[in-house]
Every structure is written in structure tokens, then in C-alpha cells.
Amino acid sequence: MLDPALFEPIRQVALAFPGAEDSLSHNATPSIKVRGKLLCRLHESGEFIPIHVGFEHRDYFLETYPETFHLPKHFRKYPYIALWLQHYSPRVLREVLEVGWRGLASQRQLRDWAQQNPPGAA
């Protein structure tokens, strides 16, 4: 059963990044886009969230957090990873969304983010 309320905690974190905007994706599922490109969405199964991470970061998340992420067969040729809705921590969610956002953001958005969030700031 597709429950858009399941996406709300992910949505709140994703919208904190510059340029992130609410949108609708496949089969009218709620999603977040950056510069018109998909960052994340509620999968129509209602069980997981595909998140753009790029191919270069995908193995890191799969190996480091095997209880949190998986890679459905039909996602293998795309730069996404799937976050289980029942098994994630707020820290890991923020980490994966920031990696995904960085891959989609403009240079200006990256500079603005760096100025507002200097390294070592809590």
C-alpha cells in the first residue's frame, strides 16, 4: 500500500538542501528533484526510496549499511540505491541524501552550502 506519509521524513531532510524541490514522479509518487533531476522518491511499492548516489558511491553505501540499502535488479544500470523505509537512521539518511544532492547540485549551490555548513560545524 502506497502511503505518502512514509516519504515525509525523507522529504523534510531532502528539502533542506539548496535547490531541492517537491515534485511528482512515476505513477504520481512524491519525489524531490534538484535542477529538474530526481534526487529521491517514494517507490510505488511503498517499501523503499530510490536515491540518486551516482555509481561511484553506490558500493560504499551497500557495503557499509547492508541493513539500510539494497539494489533491486532493475536499478543496477542506473545511479540509484534503494533505502528500506523500515531500517534507516537519521544520520545515514542525511549522509546519503547529501551525497546524492552534491551529484545533482550546481557549482553555486555547492558553494552556498559550503559557506553555510563549514567543515567541523555541528
Secondary structure by P-SEA (a helix, b strand, c coil): ccccccaaaaaaaaaccccccccccccccccccccccccccccccccbbbbbcccccaaaaaaacccccccccccccccbbbbccccccaaaaaaaaaaaaaacccaaaaaaaaaacccccc
